[in-house]
Amino acid sequence: MEAVRAGFKKAWQERDYATIITVARKISDKILQEDPKLLMWYDQAVTRSEEE
């Protein structure tokens, strides 16, 4: 999970929202829901990608 968090953080800093969304859809919903940081990055990535 640390690697996923690090990847999400790096993608977020690079404004690579598509990567966050793609990876989040490949991991279990349960894991995503139980990790507040992953969930926050995913939710924000979805929101920002819709704005662009």
N, C-alpha and C positions, 0 to 999 in steps of 0.2 A: 504493500500500500504506500510505503514511503516513495517508491519510484513513481507511482501514479501521481501522487501529490506533487512531487518535484516536476514531473512532466506537465501537469496542469498549470503549475505556477509559471514555468518557462513559457508555455504557450500563451498564457494570459498576458505576460509581460510583452510578448511579441505580437499581441492582438490576433493570435491564430485561433479564433473561436471555433472554426470548423474542426480542428484537431481535437479540441476538448469535447465537442459534441460527439464526434465519431468514437472516441475512446470511451466516453461515458455510456454510450449505447451498447458497447461490447461487454461492459462489466455488469455484474448482478445489480438489480435495482436495490436489493437489500443492502449491499455494500455502499452504494451511493447514498442511500437514505441515512445510513448510520454514521457517515462521515460528514460533519457540517461544512468543512472546507471544500471538499470535493463537490458537494451539493451546491454550495454558494457559487463556485467557479462555473459549474455546469449551468445553473439557472441564469447567471449573468451572461454567459456565452450565448445562450439561446436568445436572451433578450437583445443583446447587442448585435447578433447576426441578423435578427429580424429588422433592426433599425437601419442596417446598411443597404 
